[in-house]
Amino acid sequence: MPTRSTVSRFISARAQWLAWLCALGALTAPVSRMLPIDQMPMLQWLAELAAHWQWLYAAVGAVALGVLLALRRAWWQVLPALVLTMCFLWQPAILTQASARPADAPVLTLGTANLNLATRDFTPLAQWLESADAPDVLVLVEYTQLAHAALAHNPAIAARYPHRLTAPQPDPFGLAIVSRYPLNDAQVLHPRTEHDTLRLRATLTWNDRQVHLSALHPMPPLSSAFSRARDQALQDEARHLAQAGGLGLMAGDLNTTPWARGLWGAEQAQMRRAGPALPTWPNAWGWLSVLPLDHVLASPGWLRVDASTGPNLGSDHLPVVVRLMAQ
């Protein structure tokens, strides 16, 4: 019969391996950003695929380190703990938090929601848009003709969101912007290559100011070519918003996480994440998500009031909602 010390050693050995494996997984984030993409695209792509799972590495690594602490095998634990923490926290810049908000200061609430191509019941979406918690402006991803009909035939939603830019598609790349505020200079940018996807651009009139808004849903990183196209799309839209000047916002299912190359490229074009790395996919059982794929990026002229995930809409993604103030 195994002794207590034998069981303890057995568990400790496996917890050590698990902690170090999570630390090595976490290191793929900085490594993928340092690899020269033009010389080693395949290796960079594979490293980036592993880099997206930082929430998983952090959670599993914390459990393993907790087991080792409980078993008093702790003297060396500072090394994997430091690696996990450093890689998790090394993310592109986030908007400055508003320290104090005057009671009469205007706040813009912007959301993005991937509806899922397979969705047939849009009742949860309609209930959200009719509620007091609904955002002022919402970017809808994987927007189909069924979703379009569901919104068009709902008079309450039509009255609440009179301004719309819609481009429903039979594939996962349909987009829409629904807004309580006027949308001007609306553009639907169709794909230029087989790796591109649809994009929407509009200028929002809010609080007597013009806000330049981009909505997009780049291809998922199914190959190194798709990864590069996704990153290029993010940089292009970020540069477009920077060149437009003033206040800018970009939102959608960006098919990337804060630890990959894409959002770092957007940061170089002066776009900031409007919220923390909130997991939104795969929304298993309505509560368990691992990857933060849905994002709102904002120009430096904004301050972040708060950010959170939205309600379960029956999709494989949770929405993201941010509340912003202009500086």
N, C-alpha and C positions, 0 to 999 in steps of 0.2 A: 504494500500500500504506500503510495507516495507520501512523503513527509511534507509538513507545511513549508519548510525551506525549499524543497524541490519544486513545489507548485509556485512559490514566490519567484524562484529563479526562472522558471519556465515563462511566467507572465512577464517578468521584467525584461527578458531577452527579446520577446516579441514586441513589447512596448518600445524598446530602444530602436529596433528596426523600423517600426512604424513612424516614430518621431523623426528619424533621419530620412526616411523616404518622403515624408511630408516636407521636410526642409529642402530636399533636393528638388521636389516638385515645385516648391515656391521659387526656387532660384531660376526656374525657366523664364520667369517674367523679365528680370533684368537681362538675362542672357539673350532672349529673343529680340530685345530692343537694341542690343549691341551688335548682333550679327549683321554683316553687310548683306542686305537683301538682294542687291544686284549680282553678287558673286555666289551666294549660297541660298537661293530662294526656297528650296525644298527643306533644308535644315531649319531655316528661320520659321517657315510655316509650321513645321512639326513642333518646334519649341513653343511657338505662340499658341498652338492648340492646347498644349499642356499648361501654359501660363494662365489661361482663363480661369482655372479652377482654384483660385486663391482662397475663396471662402471655404471650400472643402478641405484644403490643406490646413487652413487655420483651425477649423473645427476639429478635425480628426487628430491633428497634431496636439491640440490643447488637451484632448482626452488622453492621448498617450502620455503626455508629460504629466498630467494629473495622476495617472496610475503610477508613474515612476516616483512622483513625490510621495504618494501614499505608501509606497514600498521603500521609501528612503534611499532610492538610487538617484540622488539629485545633484551631486557635485558638478557634473558635466552638462547639466540640462540647459545651462545658460546659452550654449552654442546653438542648438536647433531652435530654441525659443527666440533668440535674437534674429536668426535667419528668417523665421516665419513672420515675426513682427515687422522687420525691415521691408521684406518683399510685399507684405500686405499693405503697409502704409505708404509705400513709394508709388504714388499715383499722381496723375496730372492735377494742376491747381484747381481748387474749388473756389466758388464765389465767396467773397467776404460776407460773414454773417452780419445782418443789421443789428447793431447793439441796442438801439432803442427806436421805437417807431411811434411818431406822433399819432394821436387818435384819428386825425383827419388825413393821414398820408395815404395816397392811393396805392393799392396793391393789385398786381396782375397775377391771376392764377392760370397757369398753363399746364396742360396734361398731355400725355401721349399714351395710346392704348393700342396694342396689337390684338385685333379681334379674332384672329385665326381663320384661315381660309375655309376650314371645315365647319365653322359655326353656322347653325341654322336658326337658333333661337336668340333673338336680340332683346328679349325682355329685360335682362339685367342691365344692359347698356341703356335702354330707355328709362328704366327706373333711376339710374344714376344721373342721367342728364336732366331729369325732372326734379331731382332732389336739391336741397340747399347746399350740398357739398360739391356740386358739379363745378368744374373749372370754367373760367371765362372763355378760354380758347382750348380746343382739344384737337390734337392730331390723331387721326385714325389710320392704322396700318393694317395691311391685308384687307383692304376695303373692297368688298364685292358688290355686285348688283343687288344681292339680297340685303346686304347692310344698307345700301343706298335706298332701296324701297322701304325698308323698315323705318328709316329716319324721315323720308319724304312723306310718308303717309301718317305721321304722328303730328297732329296740329300743335300740341303743347311744345314739342321740341322745336318745330319749325318757328313758332313764335319766340321761343327763348334764344334760339340760335339762327337769326335771320340771315347771317352772312356766311357764305360757304364757298369753298373751292374744292370740287370733287373730281376724282379721276378713278372710278371703279374699274377693276380689272378681273378677268377670270383666273388669274394666277395670284401668287402671294404678294404682288408688288403694287396693288391698287392703294391709293392714298386719298385722304380727305382732310380738310381743315374746316371745322365748324367754329363759329365765333359769335360772341355777343357784340363785338365791335366791328366797324367797317373794315373790309379787306379791299385794298386797292392794288393796282399794278400786278394782278394775278397772272402767273405764268405756270404752264405745265411743260416741264422739260422732259422730252421723251429720250429713251436710251440711245446713245450714239454707237455703242459697240455691244457685242454679245455679253460682255461682262458688266455693262451698266444697267441701272434700273431707273424707273420713273422718279422724278423729283418735283416738288411743288415750291413755288416762291410767291410771297405776297407781302404787302406792306400794311400793317395793322395800325389803324388810328386809335390811339389810347391816351386818355388824359391830355388831349391836345398835342400829343407827340406821335412821331412816326416810328414804328417798330418794324424792322425788316425781319421776316420770318421765313425759314426754310424747313421743309418737311421731307424726309427721305427714309428709305428702307433698302440699304445696300444688300448685295448678295451675301449670304453666310459664307464663312471661310471653308468652302468645300475643296478648294485647291489653292496653291500659292498664287495663281493668277487672279482668282476671285478675291483673295485677301488683299492683293495689291490694288485691285479695282475699288474695293471698299475703302481702303485708306486714302486713295486718290479722291474719291467722291467726298469724303469728310474734309479733306484739305481744300478741295475746290469750293465747297459751300462755305467753309470757314473764311477763306480768302474773299469770297463774294460778299459776305456779311461785313467783313472788315473794310473792304473798299467802299461799301455803301455808306459807311460812317454812321454815327449815332448809335441807337440801341439796336441790337441784333439778337435773334434767338434761333436755335436749331433744335429740332426734336424729331424723335422717331425711334423705331427699333433699329439701332445702328449695328447690330450683329457684332459687337465687340465689347470688351470690358476695359476698365481703367488701367489694367496691367499690360495691355497689348499696345502695339505701335500706333494704331489708328487715332486714339484720342490724344496721344502725345503730339501727333502732327497737327491736330486741330488746335491744341494749346499754343503751338508755335505761331498760328495765325490769329492769336489773341482771343480765342474762345475758352471759356471756363466752364467747368461742370457746375450745374446749378444745384446739385445735391450730392450726398454721399453715394457710395457704391451699394445701392439697394438691390438685392437679388430679385429678379422678376420672372425668371424662367428656370425650370419647366412648370411652375405653379402646380405641383402635384398635390392632389386632394384639397386644393384651395388654400394651402398655407405653406407648403414646402417649396421654396425656390432656391437656386444655387448661384446662377449666373446673372450679374447685372448687365443685361443687354439693351435695356430701354433707357434712353437718356434725354435730358434737356441740357443743351449747352448755351451759354449766354455771353454776351460781350461784357467787357469790364465795367460798363456803365451801370450795371445792376448790383443790387444787394440782395442776398438770400434771406427771406423771412423764415421759411421752413420748407421741408421737402418730405414726401412720404409716398408709399405705395397706395394705389387706389383699391376699390373693391374688386372682388372676384367677379369677372364678367362671363365666366364659362369658357374662357380661352386658356391656352397653355402659357400665356403671359399675364402678369399683373400690370395694371397701369402704373405710371409714375406721375405724380402731381407736385408741382413746385409753386411757391408763392414768392413773388419778387417785387422789390421796390426799385425805382430809378434813383440814382444818386443825385 
